[in-house]
Each structure stands twice: as structure tokens, then as C-alpha cells.
């Protein structure tokens, strides 16, 4: 499965630098490593090796999810092997944490988050049907597939004796992942529609009426959706106040700048494309 793992990492922004310097992250990805590091910086008292293990667990959990997501979207030539790869990543994700975390409250939370993830993934697949109702409430439920991002942070809070802060961490993750999902779904809308993936954003943009209507909707609503994603980032910052180290401020500002640049390029390309057809 090694070749499949390398393909997955390259596809989703994880690749080996040209100088062999190790993995680097997609700049619009979730804060897989940063989140536990921010929490450790705020709580203090974390052993460096333990923290490295928690970061490894975060990466393995993410790659497990990406393998399954790509399987559902039909992007694997070896789909059955991809599912086995996901299982291997999930097992490593759990095994690394089991060495360091003993608190039963953590493991109850762990189980609940992965169960909610599975339910969200299945609901998202059902919502691909254009005849199904898909609005803000359904979108929030589907976002449950990203909530396991908080698990490594929960581990930090458990180890450092700050379990009472887990609800605030959950709120931070919910806003961060919603911001990312809104923006990604905006950028991916033409491809999602072509694949028959009628996301909430595709529907908001008029995608049920076809690609041309979708493109016009993207031009009309691009700024509104980007602004909505930025508001979610601001809400994440509010929830994170006093919970994580100040590095999150720079991370959020960088994301906003990236969103602005990417949306501007997309807007101009769409406008030129529509204008050329008139």
C-alpha cells in the first residue's frame, strides 16, 4: 500500500520536498499540526516526544479520512485497496494516542466523534441526490465529518489536565472547518456539479439549473461566500481566545489573504469566460 499512500499524500497537498526535506502542507488545509501545538503552547507541560506522537496521529487521522472521501467520490483506481489504506491509517491514528492517553472521557469522546463522522459521510452521499433537500441545517450536519480534527487537541487537553476546555476546542474546530468547507466548495463548484455532487454551495449558486447558471451564480455570490467564510474564521478566533497560543492569529490572517487571492483569480476567469460566450 506504500504507493497508494504516496499518491494520497501528493493529491491532498502532502508531498516530499525536492530537497528531501519532508512533508509540507496544503496552505488551505486544516491546522493538523498547528492545533495541538497551539494548545500545548497555551497549556504548557507537554513532553516534546509526546507532542510529536500526537501530531503524527493527527496526520494519520486526516489521511484516513481523505482516503475514504476519495473512495466515495470515485477517485481511486484501486478502490478496495484504498479502503484498506484508510483502515491502516485509522489504526495508527488510534494506536499512537493509546500510548499516552488513559482518560476514559477522552476515549468516549473519541468514539463519539468517529461515529458522528461516519453518519455525516453517509448523509453527504445521500444528499448528492438533487431531489433531496439540502440547506444550512444539512450542511452543518455534514460538517461533522471534519470534527475528528479536534481529537489530537482533546488528547493534549487530557494529558495536561485541562479537559474542561474541550467544548471550547470543539467550537473552534467547528468554525475553522466550516470556513474551509465553504471556500473549498465555492472553488470546487464547477467540478462538483460535473461529478453530480450537488453540495449546498452548488445549489446556492444555481447549479441545479446547469453549469452556465452556476458560473453566473459564482460571479454574483463569490464575495458573499468568501465573506461568510471569513466570518467563520473570526468566530473561531473569538472561541480560541485564552485557549490556544497567539499563533492562531497569524494563521487565520494568512488564510484570509489566500482566500482573497484565490477568489479574485477565480472571479476574473469566470467573468472572462462568460463574457466570451456573449
N, C-alpha and C positions, 0 to 999 in steps of 0.2 A: 504493500500500500504506500510505499515511500513516494513513488512518482505521483500518485493521486494527491498526497499531502502537499507536495511541492506545487502542483497545479492549483490546488485550492488556495494556498498562501499567495501565489502570484496573482491569481484572479482577483483577490479581495484586498490588494494593497500590501501584502506581506511578501517580501522578496529579499534575496540576498544582494547586498550592495556589490557594485562592480569590484570593489577592493576587498570583498570578503568580510566586510565589517559587521555583518549580521543583519537582522531583520529591521525593516523600517515600516512605519505605519501609514496607511492612507490618511491624508490630512483631514478628511471629513469623517473619519471613523469615530467610533465611540472611545472614550478615555479608558481603554482597557487596563493600561498600566498606571496611568495618572491617578485614577480614582483611589486605589488602595494606597498609593504613595501620598496623595494629598491627606488622606485620613491619618496615615501613620505620622505625617509631619505635624498634624494638629494634636494627636493624642499622645505621641511620644512613647518611648519604651519598647520599640519594636526591634527585635534582632534582625540584622541585615539578611542573613540567610533565610530566615522565616519569611521575610518580606519578598525575597526573590522567588520563593516557592509559591507564594500567593499570586504573584504576577504571572508565573507560569500557568497556574490554574486558571487565571483569567483568560489567557490566550487560548488554552485548550478548550475552555467552555465556549468561547466565541467561535473557534474553528469547527467545533461540533455542530453549532447552530448553522453556520454557513454551509456546511456540507448538506445538512438536511434541507435547508432553504433552496439550495441549488437542485437538489433531488426533486423537490416538489415542483420547481419551475422547469424541469426537464432539461437542465443544462449539463447533465453528465452523460458521457458515452457509456460509462460503466456504472450504471445507477446502483446496482446491488452492492458493488464494492464500495461505492460512496457511502452507503448506509453503514457498512461495517467500519469504515473510516470514522464516521461520526461516533459510533459506539466506542471506538478506541480512544478518541479524544475525550469523550464524556467520562470514561473510566479514569483517565489520567487526571482530568479536572477534579474529580471527587477524591481520588486516592491521595493526591498531594495535600489537599485540605485536611484529610482524615489524620494525617501525621501530627497536625498542630492544633486542631480544634476539637475539644471534648464536650463543649456545652450542648446539652440536648435541645436547647432553644434554637441554636444555630441549625442543627440538623432538621428540626421541624420546619424551620423557615426554608431551608434548602429544598426539602421535599415539596413544600407548597409552591415555591417559585417555579420549579421544573414542571409540576403538574399544571399550573396555570399557563406555562409556556406551551405545553402540548395542546391544551384546549384552544389557545389563541391561534396556533398554527393551523389546526383543523378548521376553526371558524373562518380564518382568512381564505382557505381553499374553497370553502362553501360560498364565500362572498364573491368569488370570481364570476359567479353566475350573474349576468347583467339584470336578470329579473328579480334578484334579491335586493331588499332594502339595505342601503349602506350609507350611514350618516355618521355624525360625530360620536354617538354612543358606541357604535360598532367599531369605529376607528380606535377609540380608547381601549376597547377590549382587545383588539388585535395587537395593540402596543404591548400587551402582556408577554408577547414572545421575546421582547427585549429586556424585560425586568430582571432575568438572571444576571445581568450585568452587575447588579448590586451584591451578588454573593461574595466575591472576594473582599469587598468592603465590609460586609457583615462579618467576615472572618477576622478582619483587623479589629473591628469593634468588640468582638467576642474576646479575642486574645488580650486586648488592652483594658478590658473591664468597663467598656462603655456601651453595653448592649442597649441601654435606654435611648441611644441615639439612632437606632436602626430605622425608625419610622421617618425621621428627617432624611436619612440617606435614601430611603425608598422614594421620597418626594423629589429629591434632587435627580435621581436616575430617571424618574418618570418624565420630568420636564426636559432633560437633556435628550432622551431618546425620542420624545415627541418632536422636538426641534429638528433633529437629524432626519426622522422619517418624513416629516412634511417637506423638507427641502429635497431629499432624495427622490420622493415620489413626484415632485414637480419636475426635476431634471429628467427622470426616467419615464415621464408620462407617455411620450410617443412610443417607446419600446414596450411599455406595459400594455398599451392599447393593442399594439400589433400582436402581442403574445396572448391576447384575450384576458389580461389581468385588469379587471375593472376596479381599480383602487378607489378609495374615497376621493383622492385628488383628481384622478382621471374623470370621475363623474362630475366633480365640481367644475371642471374645466370644459364640460360639454362633450366628453369623449363618447358618451352613448350615441351621439349623432355623427360619429366618424372622425377621421384624422383631421380633416380641414377645420371642422368646428373646434376640435381640441387645440389646434395651433392658434386659432384666434382667441380661444379662451386663455391660453398660456400668455399671449401678448397682453390681454386685458387684465388678467389677475396675477401676473408674475409678482409685481411689487407687493400685492396684498398677502400672498402666501409667504413670501420672504419676510415680510414684517411680522407675520404670525409666528414664524419660526424663531425670529429674534426675540419676540416677547417670551417665548418659552425658555430661551436661554437666560433672559433676565429673571424669570421666575425661579430658575434653577439657582442662580446666584443668590437670590433672596433666601431660598431654603438652605443654602450652603453656608450662610453667614455663621461663623463661630464653630462650624462642623468640620471644615476642611481648611487646609492651608491656603494662603492668598494666591498661590499659583493658578488657581482656577480662574481668576480674573483675566489673566493674560490668555489662557486657553479659550475662554469664551469670546474675547475680543478678536482673537485670530480667526475663530470660526465665522464671526460676523463679517469680517473682511473677505474671507474666502467666499462666503455666500454672495456678497455684493459683486465680486469679480465674476464669479461663475454665472450668476443670473443675468448680468449685463451682457456677457458674451452670448448667452442663450437667447436673450431678448432680441439682440441685433440680428442674429442668424435667423430667428423665426420671422422677424419683420421683413427682412430682405427676401426670404422665401415666399411669404405671402404676397409681397409687392410684385415679385417677378411673375406671379401667376395671373395678375390683373391686366 
